[in-house]
């Protein structure tokens, strides 16, 4: 399977809608369904998708909200 950033983002957005899950969970589900390690898709995460993941992570207190200085390990 050849993935582009656009196809990956579209797939994740669709999983979030269909399964009513978080973006973080959607990426894990996508990786499980496609027999991929999460590290294998980190280059496919677009800036808008990163922002959505960051907002979720801040909301779940996984990372501190320090403005634009907070970085996710992806």
C-alpha positions as CSV (number, residue, x, y, z in Angstrom):
1,X,0.0,0.0,0.0
2,X,1.4,3.4,-1.0
3,X,0.2,6.2,1.2
4,X,0.4,9.9,0.7
5,X,-0.1,12.4,3.4
6,X,-3.4,13.4,2.0
7,X,-4.7,9.8,1.9
8,X,-3.5,9.1,5.4
9,X,-5.1,12.3,6.8
10,X,-8.4,11.5,5.0
11,X,-8.3,8.0,6.4
12,X,-7.7,9.2,9.9
13,X,-10.5,11.9,9.7
14,X,-12.9,9.2,8.4
15,X,-12.0,6.8,11.3
16,X,-12.6,9.6,13.8
17,X,-16.1,10.2,12.3
18,X,-17.0,6.5,11.8
19,X,-15.7,5.2,15.1
20,X,-16.3,8.3,17.1
21,X,-12.8,8.1,18.5
22,X,-10.0,10.4,19.2
23,X,-7.3,11.2,16.6
24,X,-4.7,9.4,18.6
25,X,-6.9,6.3,18.8
26,X,-7.7,6.6,15.0
27,X,-4.0,6.5,14.2
28,X,-3.5,3.4,16.4
29,X,-6.6,1.7,14.8
30,X,-5.3,2.6,11.3
31,X,-1.9,1.1,12.1
32,X,-3.4,-2.1,13.5
33,X,-5.7,-2.5,10.6
34,X,-2.8,-2.0,8.1
35,X,-0.2,-4.0,10.1
36,X,2.0,-0.9,10.6
37,X,4.0,0.4,13.5
38,X,3.0,3.9,14.6
39,X,6.6,5.0,14.0
40,X,6.1,4.0,10.3
41,X,3.4,6.7,9.8
42,X,4.9,9.6,11.7
43,X,6.1,11.2,8.4
44,X,2.5,11.1,7.0
45,X,1.0,13.3,9.8
46,X,0.2,16.7,8.3
47,X,0.5,20.0,10.3
48,X,-3.3,20.3,10.6
49,X,-3.5,16.7,11.9
50,X,-0.7,17.4,14.3
51,X,-2.6,20.4,15.7
52,X,-5.7,18.3,16.3
53,X,-3.6,15.6,18.0
54,X,-1.9,18.3,20.1
55,X,-5.2,19.8,21.2
56,X,-6.4,16.3,22.3
57,X,-3.1,15.7,24.1
58,X,-3.4,19.0,26.0
59,X,-7.0,18.3,26.8
60,X,-6.1,14.9,28.2
61,X,-3.1,16.5,30.0
62,X,-0.7,14.3,28.1
63,X,1.4,17.4,27.3
64,X,1.4,20.9,28.9
65,X,0.0,23.7,26.9
66,X,2.9,26.1,26.6
67,X,1.7,28.0,23.6
68,X,3.5,27.0,20.4
69,X,6.5,25.6,22.3
70,X,4.8,22.3,23.1
71,X,6.1,19.5,20.9
72,X,4.7,16.1,20.3
73,X,7.1,13.2,19.7
74,X,5.9,12.8,16.1
